[in-house]
Structure formats: structure tokens, C-alpha cells
């Protein structure tokens, strides 16, 4: 009796999939997701903080610091502005305060940097949504059947985001000391927000490498995942096999 029960239990395990008995996300996918989450957190800090470039305190420059969306001045007077207005404080680049000098504060190359970082931000956010669904297995059947596709899309998203961030830091680093932008560029230095953008690019590249490897493994195992989904569907109450299966079996019996 003990051997019979053990044999029945083994048959159930071999021929069926019990509730909760399905493959979890691999350690590589989990680790790649952790790296992607970390890069997204660092990206938010770089995206929102106004310290992409700042002036040395010893110079007492009228320019203090700036980010992608904010400038900080102290008694700054734009020489090409006819009215001698002084700009003091930190304001958003699209605020009414900077309306008259917005063309000076927002050159074309800086708008390109804003665009690349924004596209990277949106892409990583979508990648995190895909990875979250993959890890928690929701919806279960769709994730098991198309896990290779989800992981591959996550890889593509992180790779594209890494390229966007790389382009952004290269453009900003190459144009930050232009004389037609901020006055006295030798008084300025790249800040910690820019350093975080560089770190974000490297973390996204690392996450892309990990997810690329996992997408290849998931693609190789897609057949097993599909068979597992079929077994789960066969165990559902009210399951009926396809009609063409019955007709095919009858035709085979006729030839035997």
C-alpha cells in the first residue's frame, strides 16, 4: 500500500502540474531586475537633481548650478538682454522667470540631452513593468508561454536605454564648456548629478548583458514551457480536447 501510494504520487507529479508547482523566475532574471531597479533609482536622482554642472564656490560666480530642468543664479545679468534685470534663485527652465533668456539657457544640444534622458526614463519604466510581471508570474499562463519574449523585450529596452544615457552624457560632457552657453566656463565643473547619469548608463549596460543571456536560455526552453501550459489547461475542470484531435484518432483507428 505504501509503495502504491508512492507510485500514484509520482505519477501525479510526472503527468500533471499541481497548484503552485510551476517554474519560478530564474536567478538571472531576478538579478537582472535588481540591477535594472537600481539603475532606475539612480536615474531618478540624476533626472530630478539640479547639479549636472556647478560653479566653484571660490569664484563667487553669478551662476551657481543647473540640471536638466532647473537653473540657479545669484544676481545674474544676461549681457544681451536690454533691460538690466538680475536673476536670482532657482527656477524651472520653463518658468515665466526665465522666459526672456530661455533661448540662451536651452540650446539645441541641451534639448537633445533632455530628450535622450526622458526616452531612457520611459523605456526603463516599461522594462520594470515587464520584469515585475515575469517575476510574479502574472498572468501565469501567458508568462510561462511567452517568458522568452518578455525577457527579450526587457533586454531590448534596457539596451536602448543604456545607449540613450550614453549619448546624453557624451553630448553634455562635450558641450558643457562651450563659450556660447554659460559665461566663464572655466569656473564650472561637472556635478554629481552628471556622475549619476554616467553610473546609470553603466548599470543599464550590465542589466542588458544579464537579460540577454537569460533571454537566450528562455528561448531554448520555450518548448518545455509550452508543454507545461498545455498540462495546466488539461487539468482545468470542463476541459475538452480539440475536435480535430478526435477526428484524427478515429481516422488512425480506421487504418489500424
N, C-alpha and C positions, 0 to 999 in steps of 0.2 A: 504493500500500500504506500509506503514511504517513497519507494522508487517510482511508483506510478504517478504520485503527486508531483514528484520532482520532474518526471518526464513531461507531464502536462504543462507545468510551469515553464519548462524550457521551450516547448512547442509554442506556447503563447508569446514568449519573448521573441522567438525566431520568426513567427508568421504574422505578428501583429505589433502595433505600436500603442502602448498604453498611455494614458493621460500623463503628461509631463515627461514622457520618455522620448525625447527628441534631441537632436544635437544642438548644443548651445553655440554661441558665437566663439570663434577661436580666440586664443590668446593674442594672436597677431592683430586681429580686428579690434579687440579691446585696447591693446596698447596703441595702435594707430589712432583710435578715437581719443584716447587720453592726450596724445601729442597734439591732435587737432584742437581739442578743447583748450589746451594750454596756449596754443598759438592764437586762438580766438580771444582769449582773455588778454594776452599781451597786445594784440591788435587793437582792442577797445581802448586800452590805456594810451596807445600811440595815436589812435584816431581822434580822441577827445582832448588830449592834453595840449596846451599851447607852448611847448618847448622843443619844437623841431630845430629852431635856431635861436640863440640868445646872445646878448652882448656881455662883454666883460664888465664886472662891477667897477673896476678901477678906472674905466674910461668915462664913466658918467654920461654915456650916450643917451640921446633922446629916445632912441629905440631900445626897448627892453627885451622883449621876446615875442615869438609868434608860433602859431601852429597852423594846421590846415584850415582852420575856421576862425581863428582869433588873432588879433594883433594887440600888443600892449606898448603904449608910448608914455613919455613924460615930457610935456612941453615941446612936442614935435611940431615943426612948421615945415610944410611942404614948399620948397622954393618956387615951384612953378604955379602955385596957387596964388591968385592975385590978392585975395583978402588974407591978411596975416592972422589966420586962425591957428590956435595951438590945440593940438590933440593930446589929451591926457587920459590915462586909464586903459582898461582892457575892454574891447568891444568885438562883437562878431563882425566878420568881414563883410557880411551882407546887411549890417545895421545902417540906420539912417546917419549915424555919426560919421561913417566913412564913405558916405555916398559920393562926395566930391573927389575923393582920392582913390576910389575903388579900382579904377583902371591902372593906377600906379601900384596898388597893393596886390592886384590879382593879374599878373601877366599870363600869357598863354601856357607857358611851361608849368606854372603852378596849378592851373586848371587841369592840365593833363595828369599831374600828380594826384590831385583830388579825385579825378575820375578813376584812375587805376586803383587807388586805395578803397574807394567806395565799391567798385566792382568786386574787388577781393573780399571785402566785408560781406557783401550779399552772397557771394559764392560759398564762402566758408559757413555762413549761417545755413544755407541749404544742405551743405555736406553734413553738418552736425545733425540736421533733421533725419537724413538718410541713415546715418550711423546709429542714431538713437533707435530707430525702428528696427534696424538689423540686430542690435544687441538685445533688445527686449522682446524680439520675435513678434512683432505686431504689424499687420495681421500674420498669424502663424504660417498658414499655407502659402501665402504669397511670398513671404520672406524665405521660406525653405526652398521654394521652387525657383525664385529669382534672386537668390542671395548673391550669386556671381555678378549679376547685372547691377545690383545696388552697390556692392563693393567697388565695382569698376567705375560706376558713376562718381562715387566718393573719391576714388583715386584721380579721376579726370578733374574734378572740382578743386581738389587740393593742389594739384599740379598747376592748373591755370591760375589759381590764387597766388601761388608762390611766384609765378612769372610776373603777375601784375605787381606784387610787392617789390620784386627785384627791379622792375622797370621804374617804379615810383622812387625807390631810394637812390637809384643811379641818376635819374633826372634831377632830383632835388639836390643830391650831393654835387652834381656837376654844375648846377646853376645857382646855388645858394650864395656864391660870392661874386655874382655879376655886378658890375658897377652901375648898370641901368636899373637896378632893383633897389635894394636898401643902401642908404648912404653910409659911407665909411665901412665897407665890408671887412676890412682888417680888424675891426673892433669886435667882430662877431665870431661865434663858434657854434658848431652843431651841438644840439642839446640831447638830453636823454630820451626825449620822445622819438627823435630820429633813430637813436640806437635801438629802441624797442621795435621800430619798424624793420630794422635790419635783422633783429632776432626773430621777428615774426616770419620773415622770408625764409630763414634757415629752418625754423620749426616746421613750416608748411612743406618744405622740400623733404625733410625727414619723414613726415607723415605720408607724403605721396609715395616715397620709396616703400614704406611698410605696406600701404594699402595696395600698391601694385603687385607685390609678392602675394598678398592674400587673395587678390582678385584672380590671379593665375591658379592658385590652389582651389578656389571655389569653382572656377570654370571647369577644372578637371573632375571635380566631384559633383557636377550638376546632375549626372545621371542617377547617382545614388539618392540625391535629394528628391528628384522627381519620383523615383520608386517609393520613397518614404511617404510622399504626399498621397500617392495612389493607395497605399496601405491604410493611411488615415481615413481616406474617403470611403474605402470598403468597410471600415469598422463603424461608420456612422449609421444610426438607425434609419431604416427606409431606403437603404442604398439599393439600387437596381443596376445591374451591369448593362452596358450599351446593347442595343438590339442587334447591331451588326455582329457582335460577338456571338450571340445565339445562332444567328443565321450561318455564320462561318463554321461553328461547331457542328451544326446539323449537316452542312454540306460535306464536312470531313467524315462524319459518321456514314454518310451515304457511299462514300468511296471505299470505306474500310470493309 
